[in-house]
Amino acid sequence: MLFLSDGGTETAGNPVIAIRIKAQDAISKDIFGNALVAFGPHDLEFAYELDGTEGEPSRKDLSIALLECSKIGMRILIKEITDATAVSATSMDAEAADLTLDVETQWPNKGI
């Protein structure tokens, strides 16, 4: 996880953008019954706290961070965290994606 904040303050009410990359389960198992992890797509979760209806970070900061994330070719899950809730791994896990952007459409399947 990567937290982008102003001066390292990551509490509720402060402008924080959280970026977390997760590999997806390939569903099938290897010959030993272990889970396989797909080469792609990976999900990049992009979260920020809402301040009422607007994002707590400025639109400019959100746009710049989202543009940079889109360059790495992952599915981007945008999560708007409820006002007065700090942006954290826990709040990201609890929040469903408000928007999913499929940046890259050609993914390798999985390894053996």
C-alpha positions, -999 to +999 in steps of 0.1 A: +000+000+000+010+035-007-004+065+012-001+099-003-008+126+023+000+162+032+028+161+058+022+125+068-012+132+084-035+103+075-064+109+099-100+115+090-106+149+075-072+152+059-064+148+022-052+112+018-050+091-013-044+053-008-031+031-035-031-007-031-022-034-057-037-069-053-032-100-075-062-120-085-068-156-077-066-177-109-094-199-095-077-232-106-053-250-084-018-265-091-012-302-090-006-300-052-039-282-046-023-248-040-040-216-053-025-201-084-022-163-088-030-150-122-004-129-141-031-104-146-052-085-143-041-071-110-064-047-093-052-013-082-074+001-055-075+039-054-092+053-023-098+087-008-122+102+018-152+121+007-159+155+023-196+156+019-199+148-018-164+159-030-131+141-025-111+154+004-079+157-018-083+184-045-097+174-079-063+183-093-044+159-069-069+131-075-066+136-113-028+136-113-026+105-091-052+086-111-035+095-144-002+081-131-019+049-119-035+044-153+000+042-169+008+008-153-020-010-170-041-025-142-078-025-135-084+005-113-111+002-085-120+037-072-133+037-037-148+067-021-145+064+017-173+078+038-169+113+052-152+114+087-137+079+081-099+077+078-085+062+046-069+029+057-067-008+046-097-015+069-119+012+054-108+001+018-117-035+026-151-024+038-159-002+008-171-015-025-157+000-056-177+031-068-161+029-102-140+003-121-117+013-149-103-014-172-072+003-183-056-027-201-078-052-219-052-078-229-041-099-200-019-130-199-039-158-184-019-177-157+012-197-151+017-233-144 
